[in-house]
């Protein structure tokens, strides 16, 4: 005879009520993900326990009907129809036709902030386009003529650049998605829906890394959400129970909005659009359709590879980065649009460069390893301080436009005061201009010569770097920010406040930062001019950039994005100004006005 079936285990009361309410497993998973997201984990990896308080299973059962309706609407919704309704002129809103291409996670920089130039092999995707095959075949023939001349694809790049979408239109499209998918009673009444419509624009314009719940929760009322647990009656001792229940309701609504942003709105926006900063509109945030953005990156990347970069093999890049005296790591390349149908290549040196390598070891199981390299700007801290000191000691750098705005005004005030002291009636005019491709067209040998001359002019012997901590009042407490200041002396060196080396600069810094506290930790090491020069030579002449998982070295210009890059350009153009001015003065005709006047004869002394 067959063995009797085992008796089912007795279910708990909340589980029985969930089963009686007819909650399906997908809806139960949503409830556990949304409403129990803030629950504390159990001991030793046990499942999450619901928050303390009676009636949590009733709250889940009340939200189950609305969440099941949300899932049904999501399966039936035609997102392509909403796209065509809100963007009728968009023809490249879909993803690239090549299904084998990567998901382009590196092009939009995380959750929609700061688009970059890595993550997608644009040339591999380009092979599937019929309209660009002739252009690909003709590329080697015109590479030599295009390398230093006019960019032939500039018109096409400008037309694609005009297809950018403002964040307001993307916010309206996301609002239509919420109206179509999210049940009306899940978020509340008319007031909450009006607040959500306003907050969606803030969500689209906000940089990456921010919690979307804080943006979407502005102006929302928990009293309009009927599915939540009702507030208890007025309790003694100042209504402590009512305040705790209201905080729990706000936490539930924040969890729901966070899930809505992370699982529906932001993934949908990333699937269709790519967010980036448009320098043509003052650095405003724009959204480009993904197909348009990939073509923009393809055109710009082809131009950069032909004019600035030289490809390196994997072994050559590993050898170059693994040299014994190597102090500079790799960087990531980002291509930002500029006015005039052009782009700006930014070597992202402030963030660590991430490189993916497939592990062939048997114990690795065929996984992909992520190699995290140190940021280049962190490695250039000592050369940056030395170059800053050399730039402060060079009074002829006023003509360069690569200084900061404060430094330009400070030098202009000193220049004007000196001229008015010598000639009180002279008229001074301040003019400015824009240098086209000032980073990309610099001769690397001339830049290194200008840097070596500036470092030699500061004197022999090592300098000592002092770590200066600036405590600025930020609300109820002081926020510390470290700052490095160079001081002379091969032995101990002077501090920031005692007039030794960095005393003058420390005093000027304290004058600008009113209400701040400056503390010299007297920490840091000595660095010689040879070490600074070696690090800067690696930055200028052998800077390695990672593009689509491949390594390149820059052969023309200097990396734009390094903290020391602007100072190198400043010293280079300062030396160029002096050389051109000397050539101009030597060609002028000798006139009595230009010749130095003899000093007046001294009056005879009185008897």
C-alpha positions as CSV (number, residue, x, y, z in Angstrom):
1,X,0.0,0.0,0.0
2,X,1.3,3.5,-0.7
3,X,2.7,5.4,2.2
4,X,0.3,8.1,3.5
5,X,1.1,11.7,2.4
6,X,2.8,13.8,5.1
7,X,0.6,16.2,6.8
8,X,1.2,19.9,5.8
9,X,3.0,22.0,8.3
10,X,0.8,24.5,10.2
11,X,1.1,27.9,8.7
12,X,1.5,31.0,10.7
13,X,-1.4,33.5,11.1
14,X,0.1,36.1,8.7
15,X,0.9,33.5,6.1
16,X,-2.6,32.1,6.3
17,X,-4.1,35.5,5.9
18,X,-1.9,36.2,2.9
19,X,-3.0,32.9,1.3
20,X,-6.6,33.7,2.1
21,X,-6.2,37.1,0.4
22,X,-5.1,35.4,-2.8
23,X,-1.6,37.0,-3.0
24,X,0.4,35.5,-5.9
25,X,4.1,34.8,-5.5
26,X,5.2,37.7,-7.8
27,X,3.1,40.1,-5.7
28,X,4.4,38.6,-2.5
29,X,8.0,39.1,-3.8
30,X,7.1,42.8,-4.5
31,X,5.7,43.2,-1.0
32,X,8.9,41.8,0.5
33,X,11.0,44.0,-1.7
34,X,9.1,47.3,-1.2
35,X,7.4,47.3,2.2
36,X,10.1,45.2,4.0
37,X,13.1,46.9,2.4
38,X,13.9,48.7,5.6
39,X,13.6,45.6,7.8
40,X,16.5,44.5,9.9
41,X,18.2,41.2,8.8
42,X,17.8,38.2,11.1
43,X,20.6,36.6,13.1
44,X,23.3,34.7,11.0
45,X,21.8,35.3,7.6
46,X,18.2,34.6,8.5
47,X,15.5,36.2,6.3
48,X,14.5,39.7,7.0
49,X,11.9,40.2,9.7
50,X,9.1,42.7,9.3
51,X,9.2,46.0,11.3
52,X,7.9,45.9,14.8
53,X,4.2,46.7,15.1
54,X,0.9,45.0,14.9
55,X,-1.0,44.8,11.7
56,X,1.9,44.6,9.2
57,X,0.3,41.6,7.4
58,X,-2.9,43.6,7.0
59,X,-0.8,46.4,5.4
60,X,0.7,43.9,3.0
61,X,-2.7,42.5,2.1
62,X,-4.1,45.9,1.4
63,X,-1.2,46.8,-0.9
64,X,-1.3,43.4,-2.7
65,X,-4.3,44.2,-4.8
66,X,-2.8,47.5,-6.1
67,X,0.6,45.9,-6.7
68,X,-1.0,43.1,-8.7
69,X,-2.8,45.7,-10.8
70,X,0.6,47.4,-11.3
71,X,2.1,44.2,-12.7
72,X,-0.8,43.6,-15.1
73,X,-0.6,47.2,-16.4
74,X,3.2,46.9,-16.8
75,X,2.8,43.7,-19.0
76,X,0.1,45.4,-21.1
77,X,1.7,48.8,-21.5
78,X,3.0,49.8,-24.9
79,X,6.1,51.9,-24.1
80,X,6.9,52.3,-27.8
81,X,3.5,53.9,-28.3
82,X,4.3,56.4,-25.5
83,X,7.6,57.2,-27.1
84,X,6.1,57.9,-30.4
85,X,3.4,60.0,-28.8
86,X,5.9,62.2,-26.9
87,X,8.7,62.2,-29.4
88,X,7.1,62.1,-32.9
89,X,10.3,63.3,-34.7
90,X,12.6,60.8,-33.0
91,X,13.7,58.1,-35.4
92,X,16.7,56.7,-33.4
93,X,15.0,56.1,-30.1
94,X,15.5,52.4,-30.2
95,X,18.6,50.6,-29.0
96,X,21.3,49.6,-31.6
97,X,20.1,46.9,-34.0
98,X,23.0,44.6,-33.2
99,X,21.7,42.3,-30.4
100,X,25.2,41.1,-29.6
101,X,26.5,44.6,-28.7
102,X,27.0,45.4,-25.0
103,X,24.3,47.1,-22.9
104,X,26.2,50.4,-23.0
105,X,26.3,50.7,-19.2
106,X,29.5,52.9,-19.3
107,X,28.2,55.5,-21.8
108,X,25.7,57.1,-19.4
109,X,27.8,57.0,-16.2
110,X,25.7,55.1,-13.7
111,X,22.2,56.3,-12.9
112,X,22.2,59.0,-15.6
113,X,25.0,61.3,-14.6
114,X,28.0,62.5,-16.5
115,X,28.0,60.6,-19.7
116,X,31.3,59.2,-20.9
117,X,33.0,57.5,-23.7
118,X,33.6,54.0,-22.5
119,X,31.6,50.8,-22.3
120,X,30.5,50.3,-25.9
121,X,32.6,49.1,-28.9
122,X,31.2,51.7,-31.3
123,X,33.2,50.4,-34.3
124,X,31.7,46.9,-33.8
125,X,28.2,48.3,-33.7
126,X,29.0,50.4,-36.8
127,X,29.5,47.4,-39.0
128,X,25.8,46.6,-39.1
129,X,24.8,50.0,-40.6
130,X,24.4,50.0,-44.4
131,X,24.7,53.8,-44.6
132,X,28.1,53.9,-43.1
133,X,29.9,51.1,-44.9
134,X,31.2,53.3,-47.7
135,X,32.5,55.7,-45.0
136,X,34.3,52.8,-43.3
137,X,35.9,51.7,-46.5
138,X,37.1,55.2,-47.4
139,X,38.4,55.9,-43.9
140,X,42.0,54.5,-44.5
141,X,42.3,56.5,-47.7
142,X,41.5,59.9,-46.2
143,X,43.1,59.3,-42.8
144,X,46.3,61.0,-43.8
145,X,44.5,64.1,-45.1
146,X,42.1,64.4,-42.3
147,X,44.6,64.0,-39.4
148,X,45.7,67.6,-39.4
149,X,43.0,69.3,-41.6
150,X,39.3,69.9,-41.4
151,X,37.0,67.3,-39.9
152,X,34.8,66.0,-42.7
153,X,32.2,64.5,-40.4
154,X,31.6,67.8,-38.6
155,X,28.3,68.5,-40.3
156,X,27.0,65.0,-39.5
157,X,28.1,65.4,-35.9
158,X,26.3,68.8,-35.6
159,X,23.1,67.4,-37.0
160,X,23.2,64.5,-34.6
161,X,24.0,66.9,-31.8
162,X,20.8,68.8,-32.4
163,X,18.7,65.7,-31.6
164,X,19.3,66.2,-27.8
165,X,16.2,66.3,-25.6
166,X,15.8,68.5,-22.6
167,X,15.1,66.9,-19.2
168,X,11.7,68.5,-19.1
169,X,10.5,66.4,-22.0
170,X,11.9,63.3,-20.5
171,X,10.1,64.1,-17.2
172,X,6.8,64.5,-19.1
173,X,7.3,61.1,-20.7
174,X,8.0,59.5,-17.3
175,X,4.9,61.1,-15.9
176,X,2.9,59.6,-18.7
177,X,4.4,56.2,-17.9
178,X,3.4,56.5,-14.3
179,X,-0.1,57.5,-15.3
180,X,-0.3,54.4,-17.6
181,X,1.3,51.9,-15.3
182,X,0.9,52.9,-11.6
183,X,-2.6,52.6,-10.1
184,X,-4.1,55.9,-9.0
185,X,-4.8,54.7,-5.5
186,X,-1.3,53.4,-4.9
187,X,0.2,56.9,-4.6
188,X,-2.9,58.7,-3.3
189,X,-5.1,61.6,-4.5
190,X,-4.7,64.5,-6.8
191,X,-2.3,66.4,-4.5
192,X,0.2,63.5,-4.4
193,X,0.0,63.1,-8.2
194,X,0.7,66.8,-8.8
195,X,3.7,66.6,-6.4
196,X,4.9,63.5,-8.2
197,X,4.7,65.3,-11.6
198,X,6.8,68.2,-10.2
199,X,9.3,65.8,-8.5
200,X,9.9,63.8,-11.7
201,X,11.5,66.8,-13.3
202,X,13.9,67.1,-10.3
203,X,14.6,63.3,-10.6
204,X,15.6,63.6,-14.2
205,X,17.8,66.7,-13.6
206,X,19.5,65.4,-10.4
207,X,23.0,64.0,-10.7
208,X,23.8,60.4,-10.2
209,X,24.2,59.0,-6.7
210,X,21.3,60.7,-5.0
211,X,18.6,58.8,-3.3
212,X,15.5,59.2,-5.5
213,X,13.1,58.8,-2.5
214,X,14.1,62.2,-1.1
215,X,13.4,63.8,-4.4
216,X,10.1,62.1,-5.1
217,X,8.8,62.4,-1.5
218,X,8.7,66.2,-1.5
219,X,5.1,67.4,-0.9
220,X,3.6,63.9,-0.7
221,X,1.0,63.2,1.9
222,X,0.6,59.8,3.6
223,X,-3.0,60.6,4.5
224,X,-4.0,60.2,0.9
225,X,-2.8,56.6,0.7
226,X,-5.8,54.5,1.8
227,X,-3.8,51.2,1.6
228,X,-1.6,52.2,4.5
229,X,-2.3,51.3,8.1
230,X,-4.4,54.0,9.7
231,X,-3.0,56.2,12.3
232,X,-3.9,55.3,15.9
233,X,-6.0,57.5,18.1
234,X,-4.4,60.2,20.2
235,X,-2.1,58.6,22.6
236,X,-0.9,60.0,25.9
237,X,2.5,61.4,26.6
238,X,2.5,63.9,23.7
239,X,1.3,61.5,20.9
240,X,4.4,59.3,20.8
241,X,2.6,56.4,19.2
242,X,1.0,58.6,16.5
243,X,4.4,60.1,15.6
244,X,6.0,56.7,15.3
245,X,3.1,55.5,13.1
246,X,3.5,58.5,10.9
247,X,7.2,57.9,10.5
248,X,6.5,54.3,9.6
249,X,3.9,55.5,7.0
250,X,6.5,57.9,5.5
251,X,9.1,55.1,5.4
252,X,6.6,52.8,3.5
253,X,5.9,55.6,1.0
254,X,9.6,56.3,0.6
255,X,10.3,52.6,0.0
256,X,7.5,52.5,-2.6
257,X,8.9,55.6,-4.4
258,X,12.4,54.3,-4.3
259,X,11.4,50.9,-5.8
260,X,9.4,52.8,-8.5
261,X,12.4,54.9,-9.4
262,X,15.0,52.1,-9.3
263,X,13.0,49.3,-11.0
264,X,10.8,51.2,-13.5
265,X,11.6,54.9,-14.2
266,X,15.4,55.0,-14.2
267,X,15.9,51.7,-16.0
268,X,13.4,52.7,-18.6
269,X,15.1,56.1,-19.1
270,X,18.5,54.5,-19.4
271,X,17.2,51.9,-21.9
272,X,16.2,54.7,-24.3
273,X,18.3,57.8,-23.5
274,X,21.8,58.7,-22.5
275,X,22.4,61.6,-20.2
276,X,25.4,63.9,-20.6
277,X,26.5,67.5,-20.0
278,X,26.3,69.8,-23.0
279,X,29.0,72.5,-22.8
280,X,27.3,74.3,-25.7
281,X,24.4,75.2,-23.4
282,X,26.5,76.2,-20.4
283,X,27.0,72.7,-19.0
284,X,23.2,71.9,-18.9
285,X,22.1,68.3,-18.8
286,X,20.7,66.9,-22.0
287,X,19.3,63.5,-23.0
288,X,20.2,61.9,-26.3
289,X,18.5,58.8,-27.8
290,X,20.8,55.9,-27.3
291,X,21.3,55.2,-31.0
292,X,22.1,58.9,-31.6
293,X,24.6,59.0,-28.7
294,X,26.4,55.9,-30.0
295,X,26.8,57.4,-33.4
296,X,28.1,60.7,-31.8
297,X,30.6,58.7,-29.8
298,X,31.6,56.7,-32.8
299,X,32.3,59.8,-34.9
300,X,34.2,61.6,-32.1
301,X,36.2,58.6,-31.1
302,X,37.3,58.0,-34.7
303,X,38.5,61.6,-34.9
304,X,40.4,61.3,-31.6
305,X,42.1,58.1,-32.6
306,X,43.4,59.6,-35.8
307,X,44.6,62.9,-34.4
308,X,45.6,62.4,-30.8
309,X,45.8,58.7,-29.7
310,X,48.0,55.8,-30.7
311,X,46.9,52.3,-30.0
312,X,48.8,50.0,-27.7
313,X,48.7,46.2,-27.5
314,X,47.8,44.6,-24.2
315,X,51.4,43.5,-23.6
316,X,52.8,46.9,-24.4
317,X,50.3,48.7,-22.1
318,X,51.1,46.3,-19.3
319,X,54.8,46.9,-19.8
320,X,54.4,50.7,-19.9
321,X,52.2,50.8,-16.8
322,X,54.5,48.3,-14.9
323,X,57.8,50.2,-15.3
324,X,59.8,50.5,-12.1
325,X,59.7,54.3,-12.1
326,X,56.1,54.6,-13.2
327,X,54.0,56.9,-11.0
328,X,51.0,57.6,-13.3
329,X,48.3,55.1,-13.9
330,X,45.6,54.9,-16.6
331,X,42.7,57.2,-17.2
332,X,39.2,57.0,-18.9
333,X,38.2,59.0,-21.9
334,X,35.0,60.9,-22.1
335,X,33.8,62.9,-25.1
336,X,31.6,65.9,-24.2
337,X,29.8,68.0,-26.8
338,X,31.0,71.6,-27.4
339,X,29.5,74.5,-29.3
340,X,30.2,74.7,-33.0
341,X,29.6,71.0,-33.7
342,X,32.7,69.8,-31.9
343,X,33.6,67.9,-28.8
344,X,35.9,68.1,-25.9
345,X,38.0,65.0,-25.0
346,X,38.1,64.7,-21.2
347,X,40.5,62.3,-19.6
348,X,38.7,61.3,-16.5
349,X,41.6,61.3,-14.0
350,X,39.7,62.1,-10.8
351,X,38.0,58.7,-10.8
352,X,39.7,55.3,-10.7
353,X,40.0,53.6,-14.1
354,X,38.2,50.2,-14.2
355,X,39.5,47.6,-16.6
356,X,37.9,44.2,-17.2
357,X,40.1,41.2,-17.8
358,X,38.9,37.6,-18.4
359,X,40.5,35.1,-16.0
360,X,41.6,31.9,-17.7
361,X,42.6,30.2,-14.4
362,X,40.7,27.1,-13.7
363,X,39.9,28.1,-10.1
364,X,38.5,31.4,-11.2
365,X,35.7,29.6,-13.0
366,X,35.8,31.9,-16.1
367,X,34.7,35.0,-14.2
368,X,35.5,38.5,-15.2
369,X,37.9,40.4,-13.0
370,X,37.7,44.1,-12.4
371,X,41.0,45.9,-12.0
372,X,40.6,49.1,-10.1
373,X,43.5,51.5,-10.7
374,X,44.3,54.5,-8.5
375,X,43.1,57.9,-9.8
376,X,45.8,59.8,-11.7
377,X,45.0,63.1,-10.0
378,X,45.7,61.5,-6.6
379,X,49.1,60.4,-7.9
380,X,49.8,64.0,-9.2
381,X,49.3,65.7,-5.8
382,X,53.0,66.4,-5.3
383,X,53.7,67.7,-8.8
384,X,50.5,69.8,-8.7
385,X,51.7,71.6,-5.5
386,X,55.1,72.2,-7.1
387,X,53.6,73.6,-10.3
388,X,51.3,75.8,-8.4
389,X,54.2,77.3,-6.5
390,X,56.1,77.8,-9.8
391,X,53.1,79.5,-11.4
392,X,52.8,81.9,-8.4
393,X,56.4,82.8,-8.8
394,X,56.0,83.7,-12.5
395,X,54.4,87.1,-12.9
396,X,54.2,86.8,-16.7
397,X,51.3,84.3,-16.7
398,X,48.5,86.9,-16.8
399,X,48.1,86.5,-20.5
400,X,47.0,82.8,-20.2
401,X,43.4,81.9,-19.8
402,X,43.9,78.6,-18.1
403,X,44.2,80.0,-14.6
404,X,41.3,80.0,-12.2
405,X,39.0,83.0,-12.1
406,X,40.3,84.0,-8.6
407,X,43.9,83.8,-9.8
408,X,43.2,85.9,-12.9
409,X,41.6,88.7,-10.8
410,X,44.3,88.5,-8.2
411,X,47.1,88.9,-10.8
412,X,45.1,91.6,-12.6
413,X,44.8,93.7,-9.4
414,X,48.5,93.4,-8.8
415,X,49.3,94.3,-12.4
416,X,46.9,97.3,-12.4
417,X,48.2,98.6,-9.1
418,X,51.8,98.5,-10.4
419,X,51.0,100.3,-13.6
420,X,49.0,103.0,-12.0
421,X,51.8,103.6,-9.5
422,X,54.2,104.2,-12.4
423,X,51.8,106.1,-14.7
424,X,48.8,107.4,-12.8
425,X,47.1,108.7,-16.0
426,X,47.4,105.6,-18.1
427,X,44.3,103.7,-19.4
428,X,44.1,100.0,-18.8
429,X,41.8,97.7,-20.8
430,X,41.1,94.0,-19.9
431,X,40.5,91.7,-22.9
432,X,39.8,88.0,-23.2
433,X,39.8,85.5,-26.0
434,X,39.2,81.8,-26.5
435,X,41.9,79.4,-27.7
436,X,40.6,76.7,-29.9
437,X,41.9,73.2,-29.0
438,X,44.5,74.7,-26.6
439,X,45.1,71.3,-24.9
440,X,45.0,69.2,-28.0
441,X,47.5,71.1,-30.2
442,X,50.3,71.7,-27.7
443,X,53.7,70.4,-28.7
444,X,54.7,68.0,-25.9
445,X,58.4,68.8,-26.2
446,X,57.8,72.6,-25.8
447,X,55.5,72.0,-22.9
448,X,58.1,69.8,-21.1
449,X,60.8,72.4,-21.8
450,X,58.6,75.2,-20.2
451,X,57.9,73.0,-17.2
452,X,61.6,72.2,-16.7
453,X,62.5,75.8,-16.9
454,X,59.8,76.7,-14.3
455,X,61.0,74.0,-12.0
456,X,64.7,75.1,-12.3
457,X,63.8,78.7,-11.5
458,X,62.4,77.8,-8.1
459,X,65.8,76.8,-6.9
460,X,67.7,73.6,-6.1
461,X,67.0,71.3,-3.3
462,X,63.9,69.4,-2.3
463,X,60.7,70.9,-1.0
464,X,58.6,69.7,1.8
465,X,54.8,69.3,1.5
466,X,52.7,70.3,4.5
467,X,49.2,69.0,4.9
468,X,46.9,72.0,5.7
469,X,43.4,71.1,7.0
470,X,40.7,73.7,6.4
471,X,37.8,73.5,8.7
472,X,34.8,75.4,7.3
473,X,31.5,75.7,9.2
474,X,28.9,73.6,7.5
475,X,25.8,73.6,9.6
476,X,26.1,72.3,13.2
477,X,29.6,71.0,12.7
478,X,32.9,71.8,11.0
479,X,33.7,70.0,7.7
480,X,37.4,69.3,7.2
481,X,39.0,69.6,3.8
482,X,42.7,68.8,3.3
483,X,44.9,71.1,1.3
484,X,48.6,70.7,0.5
485,X,51.0,73.6,0.6
486,X,54.7,73.6,-0.4
487,X,57.4,74.9,1.9
488,X,61.1,75.4,1.2
489,X,63.9,73.8,3.0
490,X,65.7,70.5,2.8
491,X,65.6,70.0,6.6
492,X,62.5,70.6,8.6
493,X,61.1,73.4,6.5
494,X,58.8,76.2,7.7
495,X,55.2,75.8,8.6
496,X,52.3,77.5,7.0
497,X,51.9,80.1,9.6
498,X,55.5,80.9,10.6
499,X,56.5,82.5,7.3
500,X,58.6,79.5,6.0
501,X,57.8,78.8,2.4
502,X,54.0,78.6,2.4
503,X,53.4,81.4,5.0
504,X,52.4,84.0,2.4
505,X,50.1,81.7,0.6
506,X,48.6,80.4,3.8
507,X,47.9,84.0,4.9
508,X,46.2,84.9,1.6
509,X,44.1,81.7,1.9
510,X,43.1,82.6,5.4
511,X,42.0,86.0,4.3
512,X,39.7,84.6,1.6
513,X,38.2,81.9,3.8
514,X,36.5,84.0,6.5
515,X,35.2,82.1,9.5
516,X,37.3,79.1,8.7
517,X,39.9,77.4,10.9
518,X,43.3,76.5,9.3
519,X,45.4,73.8,11.0
520,X,48.8,72.8,9.8
521,X,49.3,69.1,10.6
522,X,53.1,69.4,9.8
523,X,52.8,66.2,7.8
524,X,54.2,65.3,4.4
525,X,57.3,64.2,2.7
526,X,60.1,65.9,0.7
527,X,60.1,65.7,-3.1
528,X,62.8,66.8,-5.5
529,X,62.6,68.5,-8.8
530,X,63.7,65.3,-10.5
531,X,60.8,63.4,-9.1
532,X,58.3,66.1,-10.1
533,X,59.8,66.3,-13.6
534,X,59.6,62.5,-14.1
535,X,55.9,62.4,-13.1
536,X,55.1,65.3,-15.4
537,X,56.9,63.7,-18.3
538,X,54.9,60.5,-17.8
539,X,51.7,62.6,-17.7
540,X,52.5,64.6,-20.9
541,X,54.3,62.1,-23.1
542,X,53.2,58.7,-22.0
543,X,49.6,59.1,-20.7
544,X,47.7,55.8,-21.0
545,X,43.9,56.1,-21.6
546,X,41.4,53.2,-21.6
547,X,38.7,53.4,-24.4
548,X,36.3,50.4,-24.8
549,X,38.6,48.1,-23.0
550,X,41.6,49.0,-25.2
551,X,44.7,51.0,-24.2
552,X,45.9,54.1,-26.1
553,X,48.7,56.6,-25.5
554,X,48.3,60.3,-26.2
555,X,50.8,61.5,-28.8
556,X,49.5,65.1,-29.4
557,X,48.7,67.6,-26.7
558,X,48.3,66.9,-23.0
559,X,45.4,65.2,-21.1
560,X,42.6,67.6,-20.4
561,X,41.1,66.7,-17.0
562,X,44.3,66.4,-14.9
563,X,44.7,68.9,-12.1
564,X,48.3,69.5,-13.2
565,X,47.3,69.7,-16.9
566,X,46.0,73.2,-16.6
567,X,49.2,74.4,-14.9
568,X,51.3,72.7,-17.6
569,X,49.3,74.6,-20.3
570,X,49.6,77.8,-18.3
571,X,53.4,77.6,-18.1
572,X,53.6,76.6,-21.7
573,X,51.5,79.5,-23.0
574,X,53.3,81.9,-20.6
575,X,56.7,80.9,-22.1
576,X,55.2,81.2,-25.6
577,X,53.9,84.7,-24.8
578,X,57.3,85.8,-23.6
579,X,59.0,84.4,-26.7
580,X,56.6,86.1,-29.1
581,X,56.8,89.4,-27.2
582,X,60.6,89.3,-27.3
583,X,60.5,88.6,-31.1
584,X,58.0,91.4,-31.6
585,X,60.1,93.9,-29.6
586,X,63.3,93.0,-31.4
587,X,61.7,93.8,-34.8
588,X,60.4,97.2,-33.8
589,X,62.4,100.2,-35.1
590,X,64.5,101.9,-32.6
591,X,62.8,105.2,-31.7
592,X,63.7,107.7,-28.9
593,X,60.4,106.8,-27.2
594,X,61.3,103.1,-26.9
595,X,64.9,103.7,-25.9
596,X,65.6,104.0,-22.2
597,X,65.9,107.7,-21.1
598,X,69.0,108.8,-19.2
599,X,68.6,109.6,-15.6
600,X,68.4,113.4,-14.8
601,X,71.5,115.0,-13.5
602,X,71.7,115.6,-9.8
603,X,71.4,119.2,-8.6
604,X,74.5,120.7,-7.1
605,X,74.5,120.5,-3.4
606,X,74.0,123.7,-1.5
607,X,77.0,125.3,0.1
